[in-house]
Amino acid sequence: MRIIIVRHAEPDYSIDALTEKGKREALLLAERLSKIPAAAYYVSPLGRAQATAEYTLRRVGKQAETLPWLAEFRGYTVQNGKKRIPWDYPTQAWYDHKQLLDRDDWLDDPLVSGGTVSQIWEETKNGMDALLAKHGYIRRGGIYLCENNTDETIVIFCHFGIGMAILAHLINVSPLPLWQGFLCVTSAVTTVVTQERKKGEVEFRCVGLGDASHLIAGNENASLAGLYPECYNGVDSTDPASWPRIPEKSLIG
């Protein structure tokens, strides 16, 4: 099995839709994905992901199943009495918290406790396992049992935060280093495949993270959405007062 996790194209967060650039990205993405036969498509309910998926779905003449739990990683922690997202800490804020790197115990660290992170993490794991069960893959410990593993492909249109949470669950690691150390640019493709070393038992392995070669092929520059400035621009983003917090209407991702 191959799982393709797609981050939505460049968004206008204020209206939860795509920018004009985002529409160009989604068009180039559709050209790429339409060449990959897929058994099923799944999509976040948020507008920016729905709009991104629509370009591909029209191209291949298929529909996607909307899954509510794909609506970004909505878990929040409480820091100094304020709600904030757990997947965009400055390095100096989490570096000494080694527990955050533990596959099982990361949820007990103070930086991610005291809110709904644990609840949404469970929702994410259960949602992904239920999706895979529909395709014949049943979770047992860190692997999946499958009587008939095939090379079918499924495509998931979602967001950076939830995409990295899905990847962490599939490869059995804490999501914190993925959230903090990587960025998938808008419309980027992350690919995960099964390995079947023993008949009927499969494990997942990432063979490509955040690939945006379709943008390069289309002479479209990658968006900087979600990335802090490469060089200091006068805004001190190490100040906790500037850290991302829960927007009133939706989460950025």
N, C-alpha and C positions, 0 to 999 in steps of 0.2 A: 504494500500500500504506500501511496505517496500522499502526504498532506501538504497543501500549499496555503500558507497563511499570508494574507495580503493586508497591509496597512492602507487605509483609505487615501485617496489623492488629496492634494493640497486643499485645506478647508478654509471656509470663512466661518469661524467659530461663532460669530455673533448671530448667525442665522442657521447654523448647523447645515451648511450646504457646501458646494465646491466653488472655489474661485475660478476665474477664466483659465488660469494656469492649471488648476486642478482638473478641469474638464479635458485639457490637452493631455495631461498625464493619464487620465482614465481611458482616453481613446487609445493611447499607445499601449497601455496595459492590456486593453481588450484585444488588440492585435496580437499581443504575445500569448495571452491565455487562450484565445480561440484556437490556437494550434495544438493545444493540449487536451485530448479527450478526457472529460471528467464525468464521474459517475453521479456526483451530487455537488450542489453549491449551497453554502450557508452564509448568512449575513447578519450583522448587527442591526438592531432596529433604528439606530441613529441615522439621521439624514445624510451625513457625509459618507457613511459606509454604503447606505442604500444607493446613493447617487453614483458612487464609484462602481458598484456591482452592476448597475443597470447597463452600462456600456458593454460589458462582457456578455451579460445575459441576452441582450438584444442581438449581439453578434452570433451567439451560438444557438439562439432560439430556445432557451430554457428558462426555468424559474428557479429561484433560490428559496430555501426555507429560512424564515426569520427566527432567530433564537434570542430571546430576551437577555440571557446571561452573557451574550457577546457585547452588550452595551458598555464597553470599556470596563476596566477594573475599577469598580465603584467603591471599593473598600477605602476607608479613611482612618487615620489615627488622630489622636488629640494631643497637640503640643502646645503648652502654655495656654490651655483653655480654648484653643482654636483648632478646628478641623483642617487637616491637610492630607494631601495624597502621599502615599508611601514610596512612590517610584521616581522621585526626582530630588533626592537629597544631595547636597554638595558632599564631596568626598570626605572633607574633614568632619562632617557631621556623623558619618557612619563607619569610618575606617577602623576605629578601635572596637567596634561592636562585632566581634568575631562570631558571635552566636547567629548573626544575620546570615552567615554563609552556610549554616547547617540545614540540611534538607528537611529535617523534621522540627527542629527547635527554633527556627528563625522567628516564628510567631510569638514566642515568649519574650523577645527582646523589647525593651521599653520604647524603642523608636517605632514599632509597628503595633504595639498593644494599646488597649484603652479605647478602641473604636470598633470598626466593622471589618477590618482587614481579614481576620480569621474567618468570619462568616462568608465573605465574598471569595476567599481562597477555596473554601469548601464548595461553594456554588460553582466555581470555575472547574475544579477537579471533577465534581459530579456531572456537570454539564458536558465536559469533554468525554468522560467515560460513557455517558449515555449515548452520545453521538457515535462513538466508536462501536458501542454494542449493537447499534442498528446495522452496522456493516460487518458484524460477526466477530468483533474483537472484545474480549472480556478481560478486564483488569484483574490481575492477581499479583499482589506485591508490586514489584517494579517492572513487571512484564505484562504482556497481554496474551491470552490464549486464543487461538484461532484455528478452527478445523480446516479452513480453506483460504489461506493467505493468497492474495492475488496482487497484481500490479495496478489495480484501479487507483484513480486519483480523486480526491475530494478537495474543494477549494473553499476557504473561509475568508470572507471579507470582514475585517474588524478594525482594531485600533492598536497602537503600539503597546500600551500597558497590558491589555488583555492578551495580546498576541504573545508577549514574552512570558506571561503567566502560563499560557497553554504550553509553550515550548518547555518551560521549566518542569511542568508536571510530566510531560512526555519523556524527558531525558533524566528525570529524577534528581533535580538540583533545586536549591533555593532560587526564587525569582530575583532576589535582590541584586546579584552581580549582573544579571541580564538587564534589569531596569536601569541600573546606575552606570554600567560600562559600555552599553551599546545604544545605537540609535538606528532604527529603520526609517529612512527618509520616506516621505509620502509616496504612496503607490508601490513601495518596495515589496519584494516577494521573498518569503522565507520558506524553504523546502525541507520537509522532514520525511524520511523513508523508514520502512521496516527492515530489520535484519532478522532472519529466521535461522539461527544457528542450530536449533533443535526443532524437529518437526512439531508444529502446533504451538510453538512458543516464540513470540516475536518481541523485539525491543525496538525502540525508535532512536534514530540518529539524524542530527541536523546536517544536511549536506550543502546548505546555502542559506546565509542569514542576511536579510536586507538587500537582496540583489535588485539593482535598478538599471540593468543593462538595456531595458526597453527605452528608458529615457535617453541614454547615450545614443542608441540607434536612431532615435527620433530627433536628435539635436536639441533636446529639452534639458535645461539645467535642473539639477536636483533642488528641491525646495529646502529652505532652512527651518521650516516649521518644526518646533520641538527642540531645536539646537541653540544653546547659548552662544554668544559672540565668540569667534575664534580669538580675537584680541580684545582687551579691555576697552569698553566703550563709555566708561564713566559711571556705570550703574553697578553698585556693589551687590552682586547676586549671592554673596556669601552671608549677607545679613539675613537672619531668620525672618525678619519682617518682610523680605522680598520673596520668600519661598512660595512656590505654588500652593494655593489652598483650594478648597472645594468651591467652584463657581456655583452660583445660585441655581442655575438651570441644568447644567450638564458638566461632565468632566472633559477636560482637554486631553486629547490623545490621538 
